[in-house]
Amino acid sequence: MNKFLEKFWLVVAIIATLVTLYLIVKDGLEPAKYYILLTGMVWAMFLIRRGIRIRLEKIDKEQKESESKIKKNNPKS
């Protein structure tokens, strides 16, 4: 689920960037200022989701390593 959300926000961020660039070229910087803000927020969401995914994968890896060490040190259980 985390990778799906990360990819979703990446696609939305790319689309928002392309639309914003188009509007800047077409109408100028002033009318597109809110789209620039929105694009920044979407990129922030992507980066937040990416950070969360990386952190969760690290925690999961550490838990699996500690569980394997426990099983290795205590083979009867």
N, C-alpha and C positions, 0 to 999 in steps of 0.2 A: 504494500500500500504506500509506503514512503517513497519508493522509486517512482510509482505512478504519479503521486502528487508533485514530486520534483520535476518530472518530465512535463506534467500539465502546466506548471508555472513557468517552465522554460519556454514552452510553445506560446503561452499567453504573452510572456515578456518579449519574445521576438516579434510577434504580431503587433503588439503595442508600439514597439520601437519603429517598425516599418510604417505603421499608420502615422505615428508622430512625425517621422522624417518626411513623409509625403505631405502632411499638412504644413510643415515648416516651409517646404519648397513651394507649395501651392499658394499659401496665404500669408506667409511671413511668420516671424517669431511671436509677435504679440497675440494673435488669435490661438496659437498652439500652446500657450504657456500652461494651461491646465492639463493638456495631454502630456506635456513633459513631466509634470508632477505625477500624474497617473502612471506613466512609464517607470519612473523612479520607484514608486510604491510596488509595482509589479515585480521589478527586478529585486527589490528588497525581500518580497515574499519568496521568490525563488531561492535567494541566498539563505534565508532563514530555514526553509525546508531542507536545503542541501546540508546545512550545518546540523540540523536535527537528525537527519539520516546518518550522517557520518558519526555523530556522537552515539546514536543508538547501536550502530554496527560495532563500534568500539566496545561499548558496554556488553553487548551480546557475546563478542569474541572473548572478552575477559571472563565472563561467567562460564562459558564453555571450557576455557582453559582451567579455571579453578575447579570445576566439576570433574574434569578428567584427572587432575592432580589428586583430588580426594579419592576417586575410585582407584587410582594407581597405588596410593598409599594404604588403602583399606580394601583389599580385593575380596574379602569375605562378605561384604555387605552389598 
